[in-house]
Amino acid sequence: MTRLIAIAVLVSVACRWIFGKWPWEYLSTPDTRSQALFKARKLLGVSAAADAREIREAHRRMTAMIHPDRGGTNAAMQELNAARDLLVENLPYETPEQN
């Protein structure tokens, strides 16, 4: 029994060392939505707590740098626009203040 545990530990460590992941990490499915949100935040350079105004300002700032008229590509602009749209769509709904 002790040998089996030692072999399992050794195989787990070897898997981590060779492939960069623990064996049980291959069993779980990746959450693609959270990965897309992380990538969009990273592209725009905003935090997870950013509101719509901050997202739009970051988009405007990045657009000035990578716009096709300034030497950027259409693909980069499409990715930037998609990142903005994804982040704005996933903002928590805020109710307007009632006086």
C-alpha positions as semicolon CSV with decimal commas, in nm:
position;residue;x (nm);y (nm);z (nm)
1;M;0,000;0,000;0,000
2;T;0,283;0,235;0,085
3;R;0,447;0,157;-0,249
4;L;0,131;0,250;-0,439
5;I;0,109;0,585;-0,259
6;A;0,478;0,652;-0,325
7;I;0,436;0,565;-0,695
8;A;0,126;0,788;-0,722
9;V;0,315;1,079;-0,564
10;L;0,613;1,020;-0,792
11;V;0,395;1,007;-1,103
12;S;0,213;1,324;-0,995
13;V;0,535;1,515;-0,939
14;A;0,677;1,388;-1,270
15;C;0,360;1,497;-1,450
16;R;0,386;1,841;-1,292
17;W;0,753;1,870;-1,383
18;I;0,716;1,747;-1,743
19;F;0,380;1,896;-1,846
20;G;0,347;2,188;-1,605
21;K;0,015;2,068;-1,462
22;W;-0,090;1,835;-1,187
23;P;-0,272;1,523;-1,313
24;W;-0,603;1,626;-1,154
25;E;-0,594;1,959;-1,340
26;Y;-0,656;1,767;-1,663
27;L;-0,986;1,641;-1,522
28;S;-1,148;1,981;-1,476
29;T;-1,286;2,179;-1,768
30;P;-1,152;2,531;-1,806
31;D;-1,393;2,817;-1,755
32;T;-1,364;2,990;-2,090
33;R;-1,584;3,284;-1,989
34;S;-1,358;3,388;-1,704
35;Q;-1,052;3,339;-1,925
36;A;-1,203;3,565;-2,192
37;L;-1,284;3,831;-1,932
38;F;-0,930;3,812;-1,792
39;K;-0,781;3,847;-2,140
40;A;-1,009;4,142;-2,220
41;R;-0,917;4,319;-1,896
42;K;-0,550;4,260;-1,964
43;L;-0,579;4,392;-2,320
44;L;-0,751;4,711;-2,206
45;G;-0,544;4,743;-1,889
46;V;-0,838;4,775;-1,651
47;S;-0,905;4,610;-1,317
48;A;-1,185;4,368;-1,238
49;A;-1,364;4,647;-1,052
50;A;-1,364;4,884;-1,351
51;D;-1,693;5,050;-1,438
52;A;-1,826;5,133;-1,786
53;R;-1,662;5,476;-1,787
54;E;-1,317;5,335;-1,708
55;I;-1,358;5,064;-1,973
56;R;-1,456;5,318;-2,239
57;E;-1,169;5,550;-2,145
58;A;-0,921;5,262;-2,168
59;H;-1,071;5,163;-2,503
60;R;-1,038;5,519;-2,631
61;R;-0,677;5,538;-2,514
62;M;-0,587;5,206;-2,679
63;T;-0,773;5,299;-2,998
64;A;-0,556;5,607;-3,034
65;M;-0,249;5,382;-3,032
66;I;-0,355;5,090;-3,254
67;H;-0,600;5,244;-3,499
68;P;-0,535;5,138;-3,861
69;D;-0,491;5,503;-3,962
70;R;-0,197;5,521;-3,721
71;G;-0,024;5,205;-3,836
72;G;-0,229;4,946;-3,650
73;T;-0,422;4,659;-3,802
74;N;-0,790;4,592;-3,849
75;A;-0,753;4,266;-3,655
76;A;-0,612;4,451;-3,353
77;M;-0,902;4,698;-3,363
78;Q;-1,155;4,416;-3,388
79;E;-0,999;4,244;-3,087
80;L;-0,999;4,570;-2,892
81;N;-1,366;4,638;-2,976
82;A;-1,462;4,282;-2,882
83;A;-1,282;4,318;-2,548
84;R;-1,469;4,642;-2,474
85;D;-1,804;4,491;-2,569
86;L;-1,743;4,179;-2,359
87;L;-1,648;4,377;-2,050
88;V;-1,937;4,623;-2,081
89;E;-2,186;4,337;-2,131
90;N;-2,064;4,162;-1,817
91;L;-2,087;4,457;-1,584
92;P;-2,317;4,400;-1,289
93;Y;-2,650;4,569;-1,338
94;E;-2,667;4,897;-1,151
95;T;-3,002;5,039;-1,061
96;P;-3,036;5,414;-1,101
97;E;-3,062;5,605;-0,778
98;Q;-3,411;5,717;-0,697
99;N;-3,462;6,051;-0,529
